[in-house]
Amino acid sequence: MGTPEIIKTFTLPSGKTAAVRKAFGRDVRKARVMANSQPEMFAPALASVLMTIDEKPFAMEEMDDMDMEDYLIIEFEISELFPNFQTPKRSS
């Protein structure tokens, strides 16, 4: 696997630069495991798998301490890039 194909770059409200790379099936599988059957955690999990901020990877848990504006933009951008992706329903 060579250099990842960047499909989108954008500036966060904090001034940091975010980049999203092309996704693969393994990325979806990894994000689902990270989200631990919690549909609301899938977007942050996928973001942490596919994105870098200022050219550095980040952990999903790091999003908890981000400014709300950055967090919401990241969530929005991921959902805009993958609009038809349905997260699995939470099992009871």
GUPA-715717 format. One record per residue: x, y, z of N, C-alpha, C in turn; residue number from 0; residue in one letter. Coordinates in Angstrom, 1 decimal, decimal comma. Each point is the difference from the previous one (the first is absolute). Example, Ala and Ser with C-alpha at 12.3 -4.5 7.8 and 13.67 -1.06 7.14 Angstrom:
% residues 2
     n.px     n.py     n.pz    ca.px    ca.py    ca.pz     c.px     c.py     c.pz     i   aa
     13,2     -5,7      7,8     -0,9      1,2      0,0      0,9      1,2      0,0     0    a
     -0,4      1,1     -0,7      0,9      1,1      0,0     -0,8      1,1      0,8     1    s
END
This chain:
% residues 92
     n.px     n.py     n.pz    ca.px    ca.py    ca.pz     c.px     c.py     c.pz     i   aa
      0,8     -1,2      0,0     -0,8      1,2      0,0      0,9      1,2      0,0     0    m
     -0,2      0,9     -1,0      0,8      1,2     -0,1     -0,6      1,2      0,7     1    g
      0,3      1,1     -0,6     -0,6      1,3      0,6     -1,5     -0,1     -0,2     2    t
     -0,7      0,3      1,1     -1,5      0,0     -0,1     -0,5      1,1     -0,9     3    p
     -1,1     -0,3     -0,7     -0,6      1,0     -0,9     -0,9      0,9      0,9     4    e
      0,3      1,3      0,0     -0,8      0,9      0,8     -1,1      0,5     -0,9     5    i
     -1,3     -0,2      0,6     -1,1      0,4     -0,8     -0,6      1,3      0,4     6    i
      0,4      0,5      1,1     -0,5      1,3      0,4      0,9      0,6      1,1     7    k
      0,2      1,3     -0,1      0,7      0,8      1,1     -0,8      1,2      0,3     8    t
      0,0      0,3      1,3     -0,8      1,2      0,4      0,6      0,6      1,3     9    f
     -0,3      1,2      0,2      0,5      0,7      1,2     -1,1      0,0      1,1    10    t
      0,4     -0,4      1,2     -0,9      0,0      1,1     -0,1      1,4      0,6    11    l
     -1,1      0,3      0,7     -0,1      1,3      0,6      1,2      0,4      0,9    12    p
      0,7     -1,0      0,6      1,2      0,3      0,8      1,2      0,4     -0,9    13    s
     -0,1     -0,1     -1,3      1,1      0,3     -0,9      0,8     -1,2     -0,4    14    g
     -0,2     -1,1      0,6      0,7     -1,2     -0,3     -0,5     -0,5     -1,4    15    k
      0,9     -0,8     -0,7     -0,4     -0,6     -1,2     -0,3     -1,5      0,1    16    t
     -1,2     -0,3     -0,5     -0,4     -1,4      0,0      0,1     -0,6     -1,4    17    a
      0,4     -1,3     -0,1      0,0     -0,7     -1,3     -0,7     -1,3      0,2    18    a
     -0,8     -0,4     -1,0     -0,7     -1,3      0,0      0,6     -0,8     -1,1    19    v
      0,4     -1,2      0,2      0,5     -0,9     -1,0     -1,1     -0,9     -0,5    20    r
      0,2     -0,6     -1,2     -0,9     -0,9     -0,6     -0,3     -1,2      1,0    21    k
     -1,2     -0,4      0,1     -0,4     -1,1      0,9      0,0     -1,3     -0,7    22    a
      0,2     -1,1      0,8     -0,1     -1,4     -0,5     -0,9     -0,8      1,0    23    f
     -0,3     -1,1     -0,4     -0,9     -0,9      0,8      0,6     -0,2      1,4    24    g
      1,3     -0,2      0,1      0,7     -0,3      1,3     -0,2      1,2      0,9    25    r
     -0,1      1,2     -0,6     -0,2      1,2      0,9     -1,4      0,0      0,6    26    d
     -1,0     -0,4     -0,8     -1,4     -0,1      0,6      0,0     -1,0      1,1    27    v
      0,6     -1,2     -0,3      0,0     -1,1      1,0      0,7      0,5      1,3    28    r
      1,1      0,7     -0,1      0,8      0,5      1,2     -0,9      1,0      0,7    29    k
     -0,6      1,0     -0,7     -0,9      1,0      0,6     -1,1     -0,6      0,8    30    a
     -0,6     -1,1     -0,6     -1,2     -0,7      0,7      0,5     -0,6      1,3    31    r
      1,2     -0,6      0,0      0,5     -0,6      1,2      0,3      1,1      1,0    32    v
      0,6      1,1     -0,4      0,3      1,1      0,9     -1,3      0,6      0,6    33    m
     -1,1      0,1     -0,8     -1,2      0,6      0,4     -0,8     -0,9      1,0    34    a
      0,4     -1,3      0,1     -0,5     -0,9      1,0     -1,5     -0,1      0,0    35    n
     -0,6     -0,1     -1,2     -1,5     -0,1     -0,2     -0,8      1,2      0,5    36    s
      0,7      1,2      0,0     -0,6      1,2      0,4     -0,1      0,9     -1,3    37    q
     -1,1      0,0     -0,7     -0,1      0,7     -1,3      0,5      1,5      0,1    38    p
     -0,3      0,6      1,1      0,4      1,4      0,1      1,6      0,2      0,1    39    e
      0,7     -1,1      0,2      1,4      0,1      0,1      0,7     -0,4     -1,4    40    m
     -0,8     -0,4     -0,9      0,6     -0,5     -1,3      0,7      1,2     -0,7    41    f
     -0,6      1,1     -0,2      0,6      1,2     -0,7      1,3      0,4      0,7    42    a
      0,1      0,1      1,3      1,3      0,3      0,6      1,0     -1,1     -0,2    43    p
     -0,4     -1,2      0,0      0,9     -1,2     -0,2      0,5      0,1     -1,4    44    a
     -0,9      0,1     -1,0      0,5      0,1     -1,4      0,9      1,2     -0,2    45    l
     -0,3      1,1      0,6      0,8      1,2     -0,2      1,4     -0,3      0,5    46    a
      0,1     -0,6      1,2      1,4     -0,3      0,5      0,8     -1,0     -0,8    47    s
     -0,8     -0,9     -0,8      0,7     -0,9     -0,8      0,5      0,6     -1,3    48    v
     -0,8      0,9     -0,6      0,2      0,6     -1,3      0,7      1,3      0,0    49    l
      0,0      0,7      1,1      0,5      1,4      0,0      1,3      0,2      0,7    50    m
      0,6      1,1     -0,4      1,2      0,6      0,8     -0,4      1,4      0,2    51    t
      0,6      0,6      1,1     -0,2      1,4      0,3      1,4      0,5      0,1    52    i
      0,3      1,0     -0,8      1,4      0,6     -0,1      1,0     -1,1     -0,2    53    d
     -0,4     -1,0     -1,0      0,8     -1,1     -0,4      0,3     -1,0      1,0    54    e
     -0,7      0,0      1,1      0,2     -1,0      1,1     -1,3     -0,8      0,2    55    k
      0,1     -1,3      0,2     -1,2     -0,8      0,3     -0,5      0,3      1,4    56    p
     -1,2     -0,3      0,3     -0,6      0,3      1,3     -0,9     -1,2      0,4    57    f
     -0,1     -0,2      1,3     -0,9     -1,0      0,5     -1,4      0,5      0,2    58    a
     -1,0     -0,8     -0,2     -1,4      0,4      0,2     -0,2      0,6      1,3    59    m
      0,6     -0,4      1,0     -0,2      0,5      1,4      0,5      1,5      0,1    60    e
      0,9      0,3     -0,9      0,5      1,4      0,0     -1,0      1,0     -0,4    61    e
     -1,0     -0,5     -0,7     -1,1      0,9     -0,5     -0,8      0,6      1,2    62    m
      0,0     -0,8      1,1     -0,8      0,5      1,2      0,6      1,3      0,5    63    d
      1,2      0,3     -0,2      0,6      1,2      0,6      0,2      1,1     -1,1    64    d
     -0,5     -0,3     -1,2      0,1      1,1     -1,0     -1,1      1,0      0,2    65    m
      0,3      1,2     -0,5     -1,0      1,1      0,0     -1,2     -0,6     -0,7    66    d
     -1,2      0,4      0,5     -1,3     -0,5     -0,6      0,0      0,3     -1,5    67    m
      0,4      1,2     -0,4     -0,1      0,4     -1,4      0,8     -1,0     -0,9    68    e
      1,3     -0,3      0,5      0,8     -1,0     -0,8     -0,7     -1,3     -0,1    69    d
     -0,5     -0,5      1,2     -0,6     -1,3      0,1     -1,2     -0,1     -1,0    70    y
     -0,9      1,0      0,0     -1,1      0,0     -0,9      0,3      0,1     -1,4    71    l
      1,0      0,8     -0,4      0,5      0,1     -1,4      0,5     -1,4     -0,5    72    i
      0,8     -0,6      0,9      0,5     -1,4     -0,4     -1,1     -0,9     -0,2    73    i
     -1,0     -0,1      0,9     -1,2     -0,8     -0,1     -0,7      0,3     -1,3    74    e
     -0,2      1,3     -0,3     -0,7      0,4     -1,2      0,7     -0,4     -1,2    75    f
      1,3      0,2     -0,1      0,8     -0,4     -1,2     -0,1     -1,5     -0,3    76    e
      0,1     -0,8      1,1      0,0     -1,4     -0,2     -1,4     -0,4     -0,5    77    i
     -1,1      0,5      0,5     -1,3     -0,3     -0,4     -0,3      0,5     -1,4    78    s
      0,6      1,1     -0,4     -0,1      0,5     -1,4      0,8     -0,8     -1,0    79    e
      1,1     -0,5      0,4      0,8     -0,9     -0,9     -0,6     -1,3     -0,2    80    l
     -0,7     -0,5      1,0     -0,6     -1,4      0,0     -1,5      0,1      0,3    81    f
     -0,8      0,8     -0,8     -1,4      0,3      0,3     -1,0     -1,2      0,1    82    p
      0,3     -1,0     -0,8     -0,9     -1,2     -0,1      0,4     -1,1      0,9    83    n
      1,0      0,2      0,9      0,4     -1,0      0,8     -0,9     -0,1      1,2    84    f
     -0,6     -1,2      0,2     -0,8     -0,2      1,2      0,7     -0,8      1,0    85    q
      0,1      0,5      1,2      0,6     -0,8      1,1     -0,9     -1,1      0,4    86    t
      0,5     -1,1      0,4     -0,8     -1,1      0,5     -0,8      0,5      1,3    87    p
     -1,2     -0,5      0,1     -0,8      0,3      1,2      0,6     -0,7      1,2    88    k
     -0,1      0,7      1,1      0,5     -0,5      1,3     -0,9     -1,2      0,4    89    r
      0,7     -1,1      0,4     -0,8     -1,2      0,4     -0,4      0,1      1,5    90    s
     -1,2     -0,5      0,3     -0,5      0,2      1,4      0,6     -1,1      0,9    91    s
END
